[in-house]
Amino acid sequence: MAHIAAIGEVMVELAPFPIDTPETKNRDIMALSFAGDTYNTSVYMARLGLQTDYVTNLGEDTYSHTIMQRMSDENIGTGMIQCLPGRSPGLYIIRNTADGEREFFYWRKEAPARELFSTAENSEALFQKLKQCDCVYLSGITLAIIGEQSRQHLLKVLQQLRTAGVTVAFDSNYRPRLWRDKQEAQAAMLQIMQHTDIALLTLDDELLLWGDDTIEGCKARYSNCNLCELILKRGAEDAVIITANSQVHIPVPPVANVIDTTGAGDTFNAGYLAARLQNASAEDAARQGIRCAGIIIRHRGAVIERSVFDKELGA
């Protein structure tokens, strides 16, 4: 079984939960869950048959214990997670705007995940564990929350991992509010792309970060990064797989009854990486990623019930 480790943050999520009773009138009733971009991907990679570990820091509070149990229930390994005394995971709240879109409010400045790769010593300890994997996966959110010094430790670890034969997969997942400014984000993204084998990018993020969402612009921007595979996710338009010798478009079938696109890119990544690490072609991997994303967007939330996911995937 192929072994992958995802690096990032799991947060406590509060989302509106409609209950219409006299007791709840004029009150906001919220449903509590747990989510995070690389965590979402980890859940689906484990469901798709990869030996999956998660790398983060948590606290020793009730919610951290619940997150650990959720991971265990999803067959995600927790041996690379450090639990810090007196700390608690970050929190975010989802609100729906009048036009039906969603907006997010975050409380994460003291989240323990921000201390990943904070010292050379703990970075070396993580390297010793990560080098046992076939692949490591992380995102631009991972980069944003850990800060400049920690990013340098992380880049050194990724360089060592590639030398040891471990594949590095990266999704830029650009969130402007997490960065000091756009220039900081651009520099960090270009740095990590130099240590990436499989880049899973979304053209909407490329437009936000670089002001350019063309296929040719992406190819030119990362032409010196020595990527093995560059995958461009384009929503309902064809996904594009770019390698040194080819450019292939994979059609995205129309999806009826779209309810919530949260986590679609994370789930595509899971489908793609699970297939590639189980020796599927890049084209077949993209098809699996598209199929998985198409399931998620017909349901509310980034992580849906396993029975629902498995049933629809099988169908």
C-alpha positions in Angstrom: 0.0 0.0 0.0 1.4 3.4 -1.0 2.1 5.7 2.0 1.4 9.4 2.0 1.7 12.1 4.7 -0.2 15.4 4.5 1.1 18.5 6.3 -1.2 21.2 7.6 -3.8 22.3 10.0 -7.2 21.0 11.3 -9.5 23.6 12.6 -12.8 23.6 14.5 -15.6 24.6 12.1 -18.9 26.2 13.1 -21.4 26.4 10.3 -25.1 27.5 10.3 -27.5 24.8 11.1 -31.1 25.7 10.4 -33.6 24.9 13.2 -36.9 26.6 13.2 -38.5 26.3 16.7 -39.9 28.8 19.1 -36.8 28.2 21.3 -34.3 29.0 18.5 -36.1 32.1 17.2 -33.6 35.0 16.8 -30.7 32.7 17.7 -27.9 31.4 15.6 -27.6 27.6 15.8 -24.3 26.3 14.6 -23.1 22.8 13.7 -19.6 21.9 14.9 -17.2 20.0 12.7 -13.6 19.9 11.8 -11.9 20.8 8.5 -8.8 22.1 6.8 -7.6 21.8 3.2 -4.9 19.1 3.6 -7.0 17.4 6.3 -9.9 17.1 3.9 -7.6 15.6 1.3 -6.3 13.2 3.8 -9.7 11.9 4.6 -10.4 11.0 1.0 -7.0 9.6 0.3 -7.4 7.2 3.2 -10.9 6.3 1.9 -9.4 5.7 -1.5 -6.9 3.1 -0.2 -3.7 5.0 0.6 -1.9 4.5 3.9 -2.3 8.1 5.1 -0.6 10.0 7.9 -1.3 13.6 9.0 1.3 16.0 10.2 0.2 18.8 12.4 0.3 20.2 16.0 -2.7 20.1 18.2 -3.4 20.8 21.9 -4.4 18.5 24.8 -7.9 19.9 25.0 -11.3 18.2 24.3 -11.4 19.3 20.7 -7.9 18.2 19.9 -8.8 14.7 21.4 -11.9 14.7 19.2 -9.9 15.5 16.1 -7.4 12.7 16.9 -10.4 10.3 17.2 -11.9 11.5 14.0 -8.6 10.8 12.2 -8.4 7.3 13.8 -11.9 6.6 12.7 -10.9 7.5 9.1 -7.8 5.3 9.3 -5.5 8.3 9.2 -2.3 7.8 11.1 -1.6 10.2 14.0 2.0 9.2 14.9 3.4 12.4 13.3 1.2 14.7 15.4 2.5 16.6 18.4 0.1 17.7 21.1 1.2 20.8 22.9 0.0 21.4 26.5 -2.2 24.3 27.1 -3.0 24.9 23.4 -6.2 24.5 21.4 -6.8 24.2 17.6 -7.9 27.2 15.5 -11.5 28.1 14.9 -13.5 29.4 12.0 -17.1 30.3 11.4 -19.0 30.1 8.2 -21.7 32.6 7.4 -24.0 32.8 4.4 -24.3 36.2 2.7 -27.6 37.5 1.3 -26.7 36.3 -2.2 -26.1 32.8 -1.0 -22.3 32.9 -1.0 -20.2 31.9 2.0 -17.8 34.0 4.0 -15.4 32.9 6.7 -14.2 34.3 10.0 -11.0 32.9 11.5 -9.5 32.7 15.0 -6.1 30.9 14.5 -3.3 33.2 15.7 -2.6 31.0 18.7 -3.2 27.7 16.9 -0.4 25.1 17.6 -0.1 24.2 13.9 1.6 27.5 13.4 4.7 26.1 15.2 5.3 23.3 12.7 8.9 23.3 11.5 9.6 26.1 14.0 13.1 24.7 15.0 15.8 22.8 13.2 15.4 20.0 15.8 11.7 19.3 15.3 12.2 19.6 11.5 14.9 17.0 11.6 12.6 14.7 13.7 9.8 15.1 11.2 12.2 14.4 8.3 13.2 11.1 9.8 9.5 10.0 9.9 8.5 11.5 6.5 11.4 9.8 4.6 9.6 6.5 5.2 6.7 7.7 3.0 6.3 7.5 -0.7 4.8 11.0 -1.0 4.3 14.1 1.1 1.5 16.6 0.4 1.1 20.2 1.5 -0.5 23.5 0.4 -0.1 27.2 0.3 -2.1 27.4 3.5 0.5 25.2 5.2 3.1 27.7 4.1 1.2 30.8 5.1 0.5 29.7 8.7 4.0 28.7 9.7 6.0 31.9 8.9 9.2 32.7 7.2 11.8 30.9 9.4 9.7 27.8 9.6 9.3 27.8 5.8 13.0 27.7 5.4 13.2 24.7 7.7 10.4 23.1 5.7 12.1 23.8 2.3 15.2 22.1 3.6 13.2 19.0 4.7 11.5 18.9 1.3 14.9 19.0 -0.5 16.1 16.2 1.7 13.0 14.1 1.0 13.3 14.5 -2.7 16.9 13.4 -2.5 15.7 10.4 -0.6 13.2 9.5 -3.4 10.1 10.8 -1.8 7.6 12.5 -4.1 6.4 16.0 -3.1 2.9 17.2 -4.1 1.8 20.7 -3.6 -1.5 22.8 -4.0 -0.9 26.5 -3.9 -4.4 27.2 -2.4 -3.8 30.9 -2.1 -5.7 32.7 0.6 -4.7 36.4 0.6 -5.7 37.2 4.2 -3.1 34.7 5.5 -0.2 36.5 4.0 1.4 39.8 4.9 1.2 40.9 1.2 1.1 39.4 -2.2 4.8 39.7 -2.7 5.5 37.5 0.3 3.1 34.8 -1.0 4.6 34.9 -4.5 8.1 34.5 -3.2 7.1 31.5 -1.0 5.2 29.8 -3.8 8.0 30.0 -6.2 10.4 28.7 -3.6 8.4 25.6 -2.8 7.7 24.9 -6.5 11.4 24.4 -6.8 11.0 21.4 -4.5 7.8 20.0 -6.0 7.2 17.0 -8.2 3.4 17.2 -8.6 1.8 20.7 -8.6 -2.0 20.7 -8.3 -3.0 24.3 -9.0 -6.4 26.1 -9.5 -6.5 28.8 -12.1 -8.7 30.9 -9.8 -5.8 31.0 -7.3 -3.3 31.8 -10.1 -5.4 34.8 -11.2 -5.6 36.1 -7.6 -1.9 35.6 -7.0 -0.4 36.5 -10.3 -3.1 38.3 -12.3 -2.9 35.7 -15.0 -5.0 32.5 -15.3 -3.9 31.3 -18.7 -2.5 27.9 -19.4 0.4 29.3 -21.3 1.1 31.8 -18.5 1.2 29.0 -15.9 3.6 27.0 -18.1 5.9 29.9 -18.5 5.8 30.9 -14.8 6.9 27.4 -13.6 9.0 26.4 -16.5 12.2 26.5 -14.4 10.8 24.5 -11.5 11.6 21.0 -12.9 8.1 19.7 -12.2 7.1 16.2 -13.2 3.4 17.0 -13.5 1.5 20.3 -13.5 -2.2 19.8 -13.1 -4.5 22.8 -13.6 -8.0 22.7 -12.1 -10.4 24.9 -13.9 -13.8 24.3 -12.3 -16.3 23.1 -14.8 -13.8 23.4 -17.6 -11.3 20.7 -18.7 -8.6 19.8 -16.2 -5.2 20.2 -17.9 -2.2 17.9 -17.3 1.2 19.3 -18.4 4.4 17.3 -18.5 7.7 17.9 -20.2 6.4 16.3 -23.4 2.7 16.7 -23.4 -0.4 18.8 -22.6 -3.6 16.8 -22.1 -7.1 18.1 -21.5 -9.5 15.9 -19.4 -13.2 16.8 -19.8 -15.2 17.6 -16.7 -18.7 16.1 -17.1 -21.6 18.4 -16.1 -22.9 17.9 -12.5 -26.5 18.4 -11.7 -27.8 19.7 -8.3 -24.6 21.4 -7.2 -25.1 22.3 -3.5 -21.7 23.3 -2.1 -18.3 23.6 -3.8 -16.4 23.7 -0.6 -13.6 21.1 -0.7 -13.9 20.3 -4.4 -10.3 21.0 -5.1 -9.1 19.2 -2.0 -11.1 16.1 -3.1 -9.8 16.3 -6.6 -6.3 16.2 -5.2 -7.2 13.1 -3.1 -8.5 11.3 -6.1 -5.6 12.3 -8.3 -2.8 11.4 -5.8 -4.5 8.1 -4.7 -4.7 7.0 -8.3 -1.1 8.1 -9.2 0.4 6.4 -6.1 -1.5 3.2 -7.1 0.2 3.3 -10.5 -2.6 4.8 -12.6 -1.8 7.1 -15.5 -2.0 10.8 -15.0 -5.0 10.9 -17.3 -6.9 8.2 -15.3 -5.8 9.9 -12.1 -7.4 13.2 -13.2 -10.6 11.4 -14.2 -10.7 9.9 -10.7 -10.1 13.4 -9.2 -12.9 14.8 -11.3 -15.3 12.0 -10.3 -14.5 12.5 -6.6 -15.0 16.3 -6.8 -18.2 15.8 -8.6 -19.5 13.8 -5.6 -18.6 16.4 -3.0 -20.2 19.3 -4.7 -23.6 17.6 -4.5 -23.5 17.6 -0.7 -23.0 20.2 2.0 -19.6 20.4 3.7 -16.0 19.5 2.7 -16.1 16.0 4.4 -19.2 14.0 3.7 -20.3 10.7 5.3 -18.1 7.8 4.2 -21.1 5.6 3.3 -22.4 8.3 1.0 -19.0 8.9 -0.7 -18.3 5.2 -1.1 -21.8 4.5 -2.6 -21.6 7.4 -5.1 -18.0 6.6 -6.0 -19.0 3.0 -6.7 -22.0 4.1 -8.8 
